[in-house]
Amino acid sequence: MAICGEQVIVELSEVANPDQFVSKHWVATRTGDDRELFILSGIALINVQGVSSAQWRRGQYRLVVNLAQPLVTAGQDPSQTGLQIEQWTPFVTPYALFNAGQSVNSGFAVDEVFDVAPVGDATNTVVVSGCTAVRDSDAIIYRVGYHLTLLGRFAPLEFTPIP
């Protein structure tokens, strides 16, 4: 179990909330062994506020990052083809912090980054999740930066028809 527990305090999807993901950059290239290498970075606006100067507010974040533009850059149709992820390296860090008034034992953290998901199935989105923490009732983590390195192969997306 994660050190932050099970509570999800932030869940952002780039597909549903594209304005919450800014400064997006990517590289899409083929490796020498005919696999695809995607490197993505950006900033997500998470707005997590602390509740007390006596304790940390800990919880999980989930960022759903859209792979559509990197897939297009690689010459693929993201409505038909996804990346079947074989290896990955996620990194998330606090980017914009704020503390109103006097700072009383305030603190900010990204305590953990979990594995990306899904792995194995072709996908055109990637979920990056982990633990964040903020301490002090007027302390806020406004933004986190993310960097993802994904290695895999192109594969058709599988859709489950709705009955």
Rosetta constraint file for C-alpha pairs under 8 A:
AtomPair CA 1 CA 5 HARMONIC 6.80 0.50
AtomPair CA 1 CA 6 HARMONIC 7.97 0.50
AtomPair CA 2 CA 6 HARMONIC 7.47 0.50
AtomPair CA 2 CA 112 HARMONIC 7.86 0.50
AtomPair CA 2 CA 130 HARMONIC 7.91 0.50
AtomPair CA 2 CA 131 HARMONIC 7.32 0.50
AtomPair CA 3 CA 111 HARMONIC 7.90 0.50
AtomPair CA 3 CA 131 HARMONIC 7.31 0.50
AtomPair CA 4 CA 58 HARMONIC 5.16 0.50
AtomPair CA 4 CA 59 HARMONIC 4.98 0.50
AtomPair CA 4 CA 60 HARMONIC 6.38 0.50
AtomPair CA 4 CA 131 HARMONIC 5.54 0.50
AtomPair CA 4 CA 132 HARMONIC 7.32 0.50
AtomPair CA 4 CA 133 HARMONIC 7.91 0.50
AtomPair CA 5 CA 58 HARMONIC 7.61 0.50
AtomPair CA 5 CA 59 HARMONIC 6.39 0.50
AtomPair CA 5 CA 60 HARMONIC 7.37 0.50
AtomPair CA 6 CA 59 HARMONIC 7.09 0.50
AtomPair CA 6 CA 60 HARMONIC 6.89 0.50
AtomPair CA 7 CA 59 HARMONIC 5.38 0.50
AtomPair CA 7 CA 60 HARMONIC 6.03 0.50
AtomPair CA 8 CA 59 HARMONIC 5.58 0.50
AtomPair CA 8 CA 60 HARMONIC 4.48 0.50
AtomPair CA 8 CA 61 HARMONIC 5.91 0.50
AtomPair CA 8 CA 62 HARMONIC 7.57 0.50
AtomPair CA 9 CA 48 HARMONIC 7.67 0.50
AtomPair CA 9 CA 59 HARMONIC 5.48 0.50
AtomPair CA 9 CA 60 HARMONIC 5.80 0.50
AtomPair CA 9 CA 61 HARMONIC 6.12 0.50
AtomPair CA 10 CA 46 HARMONIC 6.49 0.50
AtomPair CA 10 CA 48 HARMONIC 7.51 0.50
AtomPair CA 10 CA 60 HARMONIC 6.76 0.50
AtomPair CA 10 CA 61 HARMONIC 4.71 0.50
AtomPair CA 10 CA 62 HARMONIC 6.27 0.50
AtomPair CA 11 CA 61 HARMONIC 5.78 0.50
AtomPair CA 11 CA 62 HARMONIC 4.67 0.50
AtomPair CA 11 CA 63 HARMONIC 6.03 0.50
AtomPair CA 11 CA 64 HARMONIC 7.90 0.50
AtomPair CA 12 CA 16 HARMONIC 7.83 0.50
AtomPair CA 12 CA 17 HARMONIC 6.79 0.50
AtomPair CA 12 CA 20 HARMONIC 7.49 0.50
AtomPair CA 12 CA 46 HARMONIC 7.66 0.50
AtomPair CA 12 CA 62 HARMONIC 6.29 0.50
AtomPair CA 12 CA 63 HARMONIC 5.07 0.50
AtomPair CA 12 CA 64 HARMONIC 6.14 0.50
AtomPair CA 13 CA 17 HARMONIC 5.59 0.50
AtomPair CA 13 CA 18 HARMONIC 7.33 0.50
AtomPair CA 13 CA 63 HARMONIC 5.96 0.50
AtomPair CA 13 CA 64 HARMONIC 4.44 0.50
AtomPair CA 13 CA 65 HARMONIC 6.58 0.50
AtomPair CA 13 CA 66 HARMONIC 7.98 0.50
AtomPair CA 14 CA 18 HARMONIC 4.53 0.50
AtomPair CA 14 CA 19 HARMONIC 7.73 0.50
AtomPair CA 14 CA 20 HARMONIC 7.01 0.50
AtomPair CA 14 CA 21 HARMONIC 6.20 0.50
AtomPair CA 14 CA 63 HARMONIC 7.67 0.50
AtomPair CA 14 CA 64 HARMONIC 5.83 0.50
AtomPair CA 14 CA 65 HARMONIC 5.47 0.50
AtomPair CA 14 CA 66 HARMONIC 5.82 0.50
AtomPair CA 15 CA 64 HARMONIC 7.66 0.50
AtomPair CA 15 CA 65 HARMONIC 7.67 0.50
AtomPair CA 15 CA 66 HARMONIC 6.30 0.50
AtomPair CA 17 CA 21 HARMONIC 7.53 0.50
AtomPair CA 20 CA 44 HARMONIC 5.68 0.50
AtomPair CA 20 CA 45 HARMONIC 5.17 0.50
AtomPair CA 20 CA 46 HARMONIC 7.76 0.50
AtomPair CA 21 CA 42 HARMONIC 6.86 0.50
AtomPair CA 21 CA 43 HARMONIC 5.67 0.50
AtomPair CA 21 CA 44 HARMONIC 4.58 0.50
AtomPair CA 21 CA 45 HARMONIC 6.49 0.50
AtomPair CA 22 CA 42 HARMONIC 6.05 0.50
AtomPair CA 22 CA 43 HARMONIC 5.24 0.50
AtomPair CA 22 CA 44 HARMONIC 6.44 0.50
AtomPair CA 23 CA 41 HARMONIC 7.90 0.50
AtomPair CA 23 CA 42 HARMONIC 5.13 0.50
AtomPair CA 23 CA 43 HARMONIC 6.02 0.50
AtomPair CA 24 CA 40 HARMONIC 7.38 0.50
AtomPair CA 24 CA 41 HARMONIC 5.77 0.50
AtomPair CA 24 CA 42 HARMONIC 4.27 0.50
AtomPair CA 24 CA 43 HARMONIC 6.97 0.50
AtomPair CA 25 CA 40 HARMONIC 5.75 0.50
AtomPair CA 25 CA 41 HARMONIC 5.31 0.50
AtomPair CA 25 CA 42 HARMONIC 6.25 0.50
AtomPair CA 26 CA 38 HARMONIC 6.94 0.50
AtomPair CA 26 CA 39 HARMONIC 5.37 0.50
AtomPair CA 26 CA 40 HARMONIC 4.31 0.50
AtomPair CA 26 CA 41 HARMONIC 6.36 0.50
AtomPair CA 26 CA 70 HARMONIC 6.39 0.50
AtomPair CA 27 CA 37 HARMONIC 7.78 0.50
AtomPair CA 27 CA 38 HARMONIC 5.61 0.50
AtomPair CA 27 CA 39 HARMONIC 5.10 0.50
AtomPair CA 27 CA 40 HARMONIC 6.61 0.50
AtomPair CA 27 CA 70 HARMONIC 6.94 0.50
AtomPair CA 28 CA 36 HARMONIC 7.13 0.50
AtomPair CA 28 CA 37 HARMONIC 5.78 0.50
AtomPair CA 28 CA 38 HARMONIC 4.62 0.50
AtomPair CA 28 CA 39 HARMONIC 6.66 0.50
AtomPair CA 28 CA 70 HARMONIC 5.81 0.50
AtomPair CA 28 CA 71 HARMONIC 7.53 0.50
AtomPair CA 28 CA 73 HARMONIC 6.55 0.50
AtomPair CA 28 CA 74 HARMONIC 5.83 0.50
AtomPair CA 29 CA 36 HARMONIC 5.90 0.50
AtomPair CA 29 CA 37 HARMONIC 5.35 0.50
AtomPair CA 29 CA 38 HARMONIC 6.69 0.50
AtomPair CA 29 CA 74 HARMONIC 6.82 0.50
AtomPair CA 30 CA 34 HARMONIC 5.99 0.50
AtomPair CA 30 CA 35 HARMONIC 5.70 0.50
AtomPair CA 30 CA 36 HARMONIC 4.60 0.50
AtomPair CA 30 CA 37 HARMONIC 5.95 0.50
AtomPair CA 31 CA 35 HARMONIC 5.29 0.50
AtomPair CA 31 CA 36 HARMONIC 6.02 0.50
AtomPair CA 31 CA 37 HARMONIC 6.57 0.50
AtomPair CA 34 CA 153 HARMONIC 7.85 0.50
AtomPair CA 35 CA 151 HARMONIC 6.81 0.50
AtomPair CA 35 CA 152 HARMONIC 5.51 0.50
AtomPair CA 35 CA 153 HARMONIC 5.15 0.50
AtomPair CA 36 CA 83 HARMONIC 7.97 0.50
AtomPair CA 36 CA 151 HARMONIC 5.64 0.50
AtomPair CA 36 CA 152 HARMONIC 5.24 0.50
AtomPair CA 36 CA 153 HARMONIC 5.47 0.50
AtomPair CA 36 CA 154 HARMONIC 7.25 0.50
AtomPair CA 37 CA 149 HARMONIC 7.30 0.50
AtomPair CA 37 CA 150 HARMONIC 5.81 0.50
AtomPair CA 37 CA 151 HARMONIC 4.66 0.50
AtomPair CA 37 CA 152 HARMONIC 6.71 0.50
AtomPair CA 38 CA 70 HARMONIC 7.17 0.50
AtomPair CA 38 CA 148 HARMONIC 7.82 0.50
AtomPair CA 38 CA 149 HARMONIC 5.84 0.50
AtomPair CA 38 CA 150 HARMONIC 5.06 0.50
AtomPair CA 38 CA 151 HARMONIC 6.41 0.50
AtomPair CA 39 CA 147 HARMONIC 7.33 0.50
AtomPair CA 39 CA 148 HARMONIC 5.64 0.50
AtomPair CA 39 CA 149 HARMONIC 4.50 0.50
AtomPair CA 39 CA 150 HARMONIC 6.32 0.50
AtomPair CA 40 CA 146 HARMONIC 7.93 0.50
AtomPair CA 40 CA 147 HARMONIC 5.65 0.50
AtomPair CA 40 CA 148 HARMONIC 5.07 0.50
AtomPair CA 40 CA 149 HARMONIC 6.50 0.50
AtomPair CA 41 CA 145 HARMONIC 7.37 0.50
AtomPair CA 41 CA 146 HARMONIC 5.39 0.50
AtomPair CA 41 CA 147 HARMONIC 4.29 0.50
AtomPair CA 41 CA 148 HARMONIC 6.29 0.50
AtomPair CA 42 CA 145 HARMONIC 5.76 0.50
AtomPair CA 42 CA 146 HARMONIC 5.52 0.50
AtomPair CA 42 CA 147 HARMONIC 6.83 0.50
AtomPair CA 43 CA 95 HARMONIC 7.86 0.50
AtomPair CA 43 CA 143 HARMONIC 6.50 0.50
AtomPair CA 43 CA 144 HARMONIC 5.69 0.50
AtomPair CA 43 CA 145 HARMONIC 4.37 0.50
AtomPair CA 43 CA 146 HARMONIC 6.16 0.50
AtomPair CA 44 CA 63 HARMONIC 7.84 0.50
AtomPair CA 44 CA 143 HARMONIC 5.55 0.50
AtomPair CA 44 CA 144 HARMONIC 5.46 0.50
AtomPair CA 44 CA 145 HARMONIC 6.33 0.50
AtomPair CA 44 CA 146 HARMONIC 7.63 0.50
AtomPair CA 45 CA 142 HARMONIC 5.77 0.50
AtomPair CA 45 CA 143 HARMONIC 4.41 0.50
AtomPair CA 45 CA 144 HARMONIC 6.66 0.50
AtomPair CA 46 CA 141 HARMONIC 7.05 0.50
AtomPair CA 46 CA 142 HARMONIC 5.59 0.50
AtomPair CA 46 CA 143 HARMONIC 5.43 0.50
AtomPair CA 46 CA 144 HARMONIC 6.97 0.50
AtomPair CA 47 CA 140 HARMONIC 6.32 0.50
AtomPair CA 47 CA 141 HARMONIC 5.49 0.50
AtomPair CA 47 CA 142 HARMONIC 4.22 0.50
AtomPair CA 47 CA 143 HARMONIC 6.61 0.50
AtomPair CA 48 CA 134 HARMONIC 7.31 0.50
AtomPair CA 48 CA 140 HARMONIC 5.46 0.50
AtomPair CA 48 CA 141 HARMONIC 5.17 0.50
AtomPair CA 48 CA 142 HARMONIC 6.52 0.50
AtomPair CA 49 CA 57 HARMONIC 7.94 0.50
AtomPair CA 49 CA 134 HARMONIC 6.55 0.50
AtomPair CA 49 CA 137 HARMONIC 6.97 0.50
AtomPair CA 49 CA 138 HARMONIC 6.80 0.50
AtomPair CA 49 CA 139 HARMONIC 5.71 0.50
AtomPair CA 49 CA 140 HARMONIC 4.27 0.50
AtomPair CA 49 CA 141 HARMONIC 6.47 0.50
AtomPair CA 50 CA 56 HARMONIC 6.99 0.50
AtomPair CA 50 CA 57 HARMONIC 5.52 0.50
AtomPair CA 50 CA 133 HARMONIC 7.90 0.50
AtomPair CA 50 CA 134 HARMONIC 4.98 0.50
AtomPair CA 50 CA 135 HARMONIC 4.90 0.50
AtomPair CA 50 CA 136 HARMONIC 5.14 0.50
AtomPair CA 50 CA 137 HARMONIC 4.72 0.50
AtomPair CA 50 CA 138 HARMONIC 6.38 0.50
AtomPair CA 50 CA 139 HARMONIC 5.50 0.50
AtomPair CA 50 CA 140 HARMONIC 6.34 0.50
AtomPair CA 51 CA 55 HARMONIC 7.69 0.50
AtomPair CA 51 CA 56 HARMONIC 7.64 0.50
AtomPair CA 51 CA 57 HARMONIC 6.36 0.50
AtomPair CA 51 CA 135 HARMONIC 6.83 0.50
AtomPair CA 51 CA 136 HARMONIC 5.97 0.50
AtomPair CA 51 CA 137 HARMONIC 4.19 0.50
AtomPair CA 51 CA 138 HARMONIC 7.49 0.50
AtomPair CA 52 CA 56 HARMONIC 7.16 0.50
AtomPair CA 52 CA 57 HARMONIC 7.82 0.50
AtomPair CA 52 CA 135 HARMONIC 6.17 0.50
AtomPair CA 52 CA 136 HARMONIC 4.57 0.50
AtomPair CA 52 CA 137 HARMONIC 4.44 0.50
AtomPair CA 53 CA 104 HARMONIC 5.94 0.50
AtomPair CA 53 CA 105 HARMONIC 5.70 0.50
AtomPair CA 53 CA 106 HARMONIC 6.34 0.50
AtomPair CA 53 CA 135 HARMONIC 5.71 0.50
AtomPair CA 53 CA 136 HARMONIC 3.87 0.50
AtomPair CA 53 CA 137 HARMONIC 6.09 0.50
AtomPair CA 54 CA 105 HARMONIC 7.63 0.50
AtomPair CA 54 CA 135 HARMONIC 7.55 0.50
AtomPair CA 54 CA 136 HARMONIC 7.26 0.50
AtomPair CA 55 CA 135 HARMONIC 6.12 0.50
AtomPair CA 55 CA 136 HARMONIC 7.56 0.50
AtomPair CA 56 CA 107 HARMONIC 7.96 0.50
AtomPair CA 56 CA 133 HARMONIC 6.10 0.50
AtomPair CA 56 CA 134 HARMONIC 5.58 0.50
AtomPair CA 56 CA 135 HARMONIC 4.53 0.50
AtomPair CA 56 CA 136 HARMONIC 7.59 0.50
AtomPair CA 57 CA 133 HARMONIC 5.39 0.50
AtomPair CA 57 CA 134 HARMONIC 5.34 0.50
AtomPair CA 57 CA 135 HARMONIC 6.07 0.50
AtomPair CA 58 CA 131 HARMONIC 6.97 0.50
AtomPair CA 58 CA 132 HARMONIC 5.82 0.50
AtomPair CA 58 CA 133 HARMONIC 4.39 0.50
AtomPair CA 58 CA 134 HARMONIC 6.81 0.50
AtomPair CA 59 CA 131 HARMONIC 5.64 0.50
AtomPair CA 59 CA 132 HARMONIC 5.75 0.50
AtomPair CA 59 CA 133 HARMONIC 6.63 0.50
AtomPair CA 60 CA 129 HARMONIC 6.85 0.50
AtomPair CA 60 CA 130 HARMONIC 5.44 0.50
AtomPair CA 60 CA 131 HARMONIC 4.48 0.50
AtomPair CA 60 CA 132 HARMONIC 6.14 0.50
AtomPair CA 61 CA 129 HARMONIC 5.39 0.50
AtomPair CA 61 CA 130 HARMONIC 5.60 0.50
AtomPair CA 61 CA 131 HARMONIC 6.07 0.50
AtomPair CA 61 CA 132 HARMONIC 6.74 0.50
AtomPair CA 62 CA 127 HARMONIC 6.50 0.50
AtomPair CA 62 CA 128 HARMONIC 5.74 0.50
AtomPair CA 62 CA 129 HARMONIC 4.31 0.50
AtomPair CA 62 CA 130 HARMONIC 6.89 0.50
AtomPair CA 63 CA 127 HARMONIC 5.56 0.50
AtomPair CA 63 CA 128 HARMONIC 5.14 0.50
AtomPair CA 63 CA 129 HARMONIC 6.17 0.50
AtomPair CA 64 CA 125 HARMONIC 6.39 0.50
AtomPair CA 64 CA 126 HARMONIC 5.58 0.50
AtomPair CA 64 CA 127 HARMONIC 4.43 0.50
AtomPair CA 64 CA 128 HARMONIC 6.41 0.50
AtomPair CA 65 CA 125 HARMONIC 5.49 0.50
AtomPair CA 65 CA 126 HARMONIC 5.18 0.50
AtomPair CA 65 CA 127 HARMONIC 6.25 0.50
AtomPair CA 65 CA 128 HARMONIC 7.53 0.50
AtomPair CA 66 CA 124 HARMONIC 6.33 0.50
AtomPair CA 66 CA 125 HARMONIC 4.50 0.50
AtomPair CA 66 CA 126 HARMONIC 6.60 0.50
AtomPair CA 67 CA 71 HARMONIC 6.07 0.50
AtomPair CA 67 CA 78 HARMONIC 7.67 0.50
AtomPair CA 67 CA 124 HARMONIC 4.94 0.50
AtomPair CA 67 CA 125 HARMONIC 5.23 0.50
AtomPair CA 67 CA 126 HARMONIC 7.24 0.50
AtomPair CA 68 CA 72 HARMONIC 6.23 0.50
AtomPair CA 68 CA 78 HARMONIC 5.19 0.50
AtomPair CA 68 CA 124 HARMONIC 6.07 0.50
AtomPair CA 68 CA 125 HARMONIC 7.65 0.50
AtomPair CA 69 CA 73 HARMONIC 6.12 0.50
AtomPair CA 70 CA 74 HARMONIC 6.24 0.50
AtomPair CA 71 CA 75 HARMONIC 6.43 0.50
AtomPair CA 71 CA 76 HARMONIC 5.17 0.50
AtomPair CA 71 CA 77 HARMONIC 6.78 0.50
AtomPair CA 71 CA 78 HARMONIC 5.90 0.50
AtomPair CA 71 CA 82 HARMONIC 7.36 0.50
AtomPair CA 71 CA 124 HARMONIC 7.89 0.50
AtomPair CA 72 CA 76 HARMONIC 5.02 0.50
AtomPair CA 72 CA 77 HARMONIC 6.11 0.50
AtomPair CA 72 CA 78 HARMONIC 6.72 0.50
AtomPair CA 76 CA 81 HARMONIC 6.38 0.50
AtomPair CA 77 CA 81 HARMONIC 5.74 0.50
AtomPair CA 78 CA 82 HARMONIC 6.17 0.50
AtomPair CA 78 CA 124 HARMONIC 6.26 0.50
AtomPair CA 79 CA 124 HARMONIC 7.95 0.50
AtomPair CA 79 CA 157 HARMONIC 7.70 0.50
AtomPair CA 80 CA 156 HARMONIC 5.85 0.50
AtomPair CA 80 CA 157 HARMONIC 5.56 0.50
AtomPair CA 81 CA 122 HARMONIC 7.41 0.50
AtomPair CA 81 CA 123 HARMONIC 7.69 0.50
AtomPair CA 81 CA 124 HARMONIC 7.45 0.50
AtomPair CA 81 CA 154 HARMONIC 6.51 0.50
AtomPair CA 81 CA 155 HARMONIC 5.63 0.50
AtomPair CA 81 CA 156 HARMONIC 4.45 0.50
AtomPair CA 81 CA 157 HARMONIC 5.22 0.50
AtomPair CA 82 CA 122 HARMONIC 4.80 0.50
AtomPair CA 82 CA 123 HARMONIC 4.48 0.50
AtomPair CA 82 CA 124 HARMONIC 4.82 0.50
AtomPair CA 82 CA 154 HARMONIC 5.71 0.50
AtomPair CA 82 CA 155 HARMONIC 5.59 0.50
AtomPair CA 82 CA 156 HARMONIC 6.10 0.50
AtomPair CA 82 CA 157 HARMONIC 5.68 0.50
AtomPair CA 83 CA 121 HARMONIC 7.96 0.50
AtomPair CA 83 CA 122 HARMONIC 4.95 0.50
AtomPair CA 83 CA 123 HARMONIC 5.33 0.50
AtomPair CA 83 CA 124 HARMONIC 6.49 0.50
AtomPair CA 83 CA 152 HARMONIC 6.15 0.50
AtomPair CA 83 CA 153 HARMONIC 5.65 0.50
AtomPair CA 83 CA 154 HARMONIC 4.75 0.50
AtomPair CA 83 CA 155 HARMONIC 6.15 0.50
AtomPair CA 84 CA 119 HARMONIC 6.83 0.50
AtomPair CA 84 CA 120 HARMONIC 5.70 0.50
AtomPair CA 84 CA 121 HARMONIC 5.44 0.50
AtomPair CA 84 CA 122 HARMONIC 4.11 0.50
AtomPair CA 84 CA 123 HARMONIC 6.39 0.50
AtomPair CA 84 CA 152 HARMONIC 5.25 0.50
AtomPair CA 84 CA 153 HARMONIC 5.20 0.50
AtomPair CA 84 CA 154 HARMONIC 5.95 0.50
AtomPair CA 84 CA 155 HARMONIC 6.15 0.50
AtomPair CA 85 CA 118 HARMONIC 7.58 0.50
AtomPair CA 85 CA 119 HARMONIC 5.20 0.50
AtomPair CA 85 CA 120 HARMONIC 5.93 0.50
AtomPair CA 85 CA 121 HARMONIC 7.37 0.50
AtomPair CA 85 CA 122 HARMONIC 7.17 0.50
AtomPair CA 85 CA 150 HARMONIC 6.47 0.50
AtomPair CA 85 CA 151 HARMONIC 5.81 0.50
AtomPair CA 85 CA 152 HARMONIC 4.36 0.50
AtomPair CA 85 CA 153 HARMONIC 6.82 0.50
AtomPair CA 86 CA 119 HARMONIC 6.60 0.50
AtomPair CA 86 CA 120 HARMONIC 6.75 0.50
AtomPair CA 86 CA 150 HARMONIC 7.65 0.50
AtomPair CA 86 CA 151 HARMONIC 5.75 0.50
AtomPair CA 86 CA 152 HARMONIC 4.84 0.50
AtomPair CA 86 CA 153 HARMONIC 7.80 0.50
AtomPair CA 87 CA 150 HARMONIC 5.98 0.50
AtomPair CA 87 CA 151 HARMONIC 5.09 0.50
AtomPair CA 87 CA 152 HARMONIC 6.71 0.50
AtomPair CA 88 CA 115 HARMONIC 7.79 0.50
AtomPair CA 88 CA 116 HARMONIC 7.14 0.50
AtomPair CA 88 CA 148 HARMONIC 7.17 0.50
AtomPair CA 88 CA 149 HARMONIC 5.46 0.50
AtomPair CA 88 CA 150 HARMONIC 4.54 0.50
AtomPair CA 88 CA 151 HARMONIC 6.19 0.50
AtomPair CA 89 CA 115 HARMONIC 7.88 0.50
AtomPair CA 89 CA 148 HARMONIC 5.79 0.50
AtomPair CA 89 CA 149 HARMONIC 5.09 0.50
AtomPair CA 89 CA 150 HARMONIC 6.70 0.50
AtomPair CA 90 CA 113 HARMONIC 6.95 0.50
AtomPair CA 90 CA 114 HARMONIC 7.89 0.50
AtomPair CA 90 CA 115 HARMONIC 7.11 0.50
AtomPair CA 90 CA 116 HARMONIC 6.98 0.50
AtomPair CA 90 CA 128 HARMONIC 7.29 0.50
AtomPair CA 90 CA 146 HARMONIC 7.38 0.50
AtomPair CA 90 CA 147 HARMONIC 5.96 0.50
AtomPair CA 90 CA 148 HARMONIC 4.61 0.50
AtomPair CA 90 CA 149 HARMONIC 6.50 0.50
AtomPair CA 91 CA 113 HARMONIC 6.71 0.50
AtomPair CA 91 CA 146 HARMONIC 5.61 0.50
AtomPair CA 91 CA 147 HARMONIC 5.13 0.50
AtomPair CA 91 CA 148 HARMONIC 6.37 0.50
AtomPair CA 92 CA 110 HARMONIC 7.00 0.50
AtomPair CA 92 CA 113 HARMONIC 6.71 0.50
AtomPair CA 92 CA 144 HARMONIC 6.53 0.50
AtomPair CA 92 CA 145 HARMONIC 5.55 0.50
AtomPair CA 92 CA 146 HARMONIC 4.44 0.50
AtomPair CA 92 CA 147 HARMONIC 6.53 0.50
AtomPair CA 93 CA 109 HARMONIC 7.77 0.50
AtomPair CA 93 CA 110 HARMONIC 5.88 0.50
AtomPair CA 93 CA 144 HARMONIC 5.45 0.50
AtomPair CA 93 CA 145 HARMONIC 5.34 0.50
AtomPair CA 93 CA 146 HARMONIC 6.66 0.50
AtomPair CA 94 CA 108 HARMONIC 7.45 0.50
AtomPair CA 94 CA 109 HARMONIC 6.63 0.50
AtomPair CA 94 CA 110 HARMONIC 6.42 0.50
AtomPair CA 94 CA 141 HARMONIC 6.90 0.50
AtomPair CA 94 CA 143 HARMONIC 6.30 0.50
AtomPair CA 94 CA 144 HARMONIC 4.40 0.50
AtomPair CA 94 CA 145 HARMONIC 6.30 0.50
AtomPair CA 95 CA 141 HARMONIC 7.79 0.50
AtomPair CA 95 CA 142 HARMONIC 7.55 0.50
AtomPair CA 95 CA 143 HARMONIC 5.23 0.50
AtomPair CA 95 CA 144 HARMONIC 4.79 0.50
AtomPair CA 95 CA 145 HARMONIC 5.78 0.50
AtomPair CA 96 CA 141 HARMONIC 6.12 0.50
AtomPair CA 96 CA 142 HARMONIC 5.26 0.50
AtomPair CA 96 CA 143 HARMONIC 4.95 0.50
AtomPair CA 96 CA 144 HARMONIC 6.92 0.50
AtomPair CA 97 CA 108 HARMONIC 7.58 0.50
AtomPair CA 97 CA 139 HARMONIC 7.52 0.50
AtomPair CA 97 CA 140 HARMONIC 5.83 0.50
AtomPair CA 97 CA 141 HARMONIC 4.73 0.50
AtomPair CA 97 CA 142 HARMONIC 5.79 0.50
AtomPair CA 97 CA 143 HARMONIC 7.32 0.50
AtomPair CA 98 CA 139 HARMONIC 5.65 0.50
AtomPair CA 98 CA 140 HARMONIC 5.18 0.50
AtomPair CA 98 CA 141 HARMONIC 6.58 0.50
AtomPair CA 98 CA 142 HARMONIC 7.32 0.50
AtomPair CA 99 CA 103 HARMONIC 6.42 0.50
AtomPair CA 99 CA 106 HARMONIC 7.69 0.50
AtomPair CA 99 CA 136 HARMONIC 7.99 0.50
AtomPair CA 99 CA 138 HARMONIC 5.52 0.50
AtomPair CA 99 CA 139 HARMONIC 4.17 0.50
AtomPair CA 99 CA 140 HARMONIC 6.27 0.50
AtomPair CA 100 CA 138 HARMONIC 5.43 0.50
AtomPair CA 100 CA 139 HARMONIC 6.59 0.50
AtomPair CA 101 CA 138 HARMONIC 7.56 0.50
AtomPair CA 103 CA 136 HARMONIC 7.49 0.50
AtomPair CA 104 CA 136 HARMONIC 6.49 0.50
AtomPair CA 105 CA 135 HARMONIC 7.16 0.50
AtomPair CA 105 CA 136 HARMONIC 6.54 0.50
AtomPair CA 106 CA 134 HARMONIC 7.37 0.50
AtomPair CA 106 CA 135 HARMONIC 4.89 0.50
AtomPair CA 106 CA 136 HARMONIC 4.80 0.50
AtomPair CA 106 CA 139 HARMONIC 6.55 0.50
AtomPair CA 107 CA 133 HARMONIC 7.83 0.50
AtomPair CA 107 CA 134 HARMONIC 5.55 0.50
AtomPair CA 107 CA 135 HARMONIC 4.90 0.50
AtomPair CA 107 CA 136 HARMONIC 7.14 0.50
AtomPair CA 107 CA 139 HARMONIC 7.67 0.50
AtomPair CA 108 CA 132 HARMONIC 7.91 0.50
AtomPair CA 108 CA 133 HARMONIC 5.86 0.50
AtomPair CA 108 CA 134 HARMONIC 4.60 0.50
AtomPair CA 108 CA 135 HARMONIC 6.56 0.50
AtomPair CA 108 CA 141 HARMONIC 6.87 0.50
AtomPair CA 109 CA 132 HARMONIC 5.61 0.50
AtomPair CA 109 CA 133 HARMONIC 5.03 0.50
AtomPair CA 109 CA 134 HARMONIC 6.38 0.50
AtomPair CA 110 CA 130 HARMONIC 7.68 0.50
AtomPair CA 110 CA 131 HARMONIC 5.85 0.50
AtomPair CA 110 CA 132 HARMONIC 4.34 0.50
AtomPair CA 110 CA 133 HARMONIC 6.34 0.50
AtomPair CA 111 CA 130 HARMONIC 7.48 0.50
AtomPair CA 111 CA 131 HARMONIC 5.27 0.50
AtomPair CA 111 CA 132 HARMONIC 5.60 0.50
AtomPair CA 111 CA 133 HARMONIC 7.01 0.50
AtomPair CA 112 CA 130 HARMONIC 5.10 0.50
AtomPair CA 112 CA 131 HARMONIC 4.98 0.50
AtomPair CA 112 CA 132 HARMONIC 7.25 0.50
AtomPair CA 113 CA 128 HARMONIC 7.43 0.50
AtomPair CA 113 CA 129 HARMONIC 5.95 0.50
AtomPair CA 113 CA 130 HARMONIC 4.13 0.50
AtomPair CA 113 CA 131 HARMONIC 6.54 0.50
AtomPair CA 114 CA 128 HARMONIC 6.90 0.50
AtomPair CA 114 CA 129 HARMONIC 5.46 0.50
AtomPair CA 114 CA 130 HARMONIC 5.00 0.50
AtomPair CA 115 CA 128 HARMONIC 6.88 0.50
AtomPair CA 115 CA 129 HARMONIC 7.29 0.50
AtomPair CA 116 CA 126 HARMONIC 6.47 0.50
AtomPair CA 116 CA 127 HARMONIC 5.57 0.50
AtomPair CA 116 CA 128 HARMONIC 4.93 0.50
AtomPair CA 116 CA 129 HARMONIC 7.09 0.50
AtomPair CA 117 CA 126 HARMONIC 5.75 0.50
AtomPair CA 117 CA 127 HARMONIC 5.14 0.50
AtomPair CA 117 CA 128 HARMONIC 6.85 0.50
AtomPair CA 118 CA 123 HARMONIC 7.14 0.50
AtomPair CA 118 CA 126 HARMONIC 6.53 0.50
AtomPair CA 118 CA 127 HARMONIC 7.11 0.50
AtomPair CA 122 CA 154 HARMONIC 7.27 0.50
AtomPair CA 122 CA 155 HARMONIC 5.61 0.50
AtomPair CA 122 CA 156 HARMONIC 6.57 0.50
AtomPair CA 122 CA 157 HARMONIC 5.54 0.50
AtomPair CA 122 CA 158 HARMONIC 7.47 0.50
AtomPair CA 123 CA 157 HARMONIC 6.46 0.50
AtomPair CA 134 CA 139 HARMONIC 6.79 0.50
AtomPair CA 134 CA 140 HARMONIC 6.88 0.50
AtomPair CA 134 CA 141 HARMONIC 7.04 0.50
AtomPair CA 135 CA 139 HARMONIC 6.45 0.50
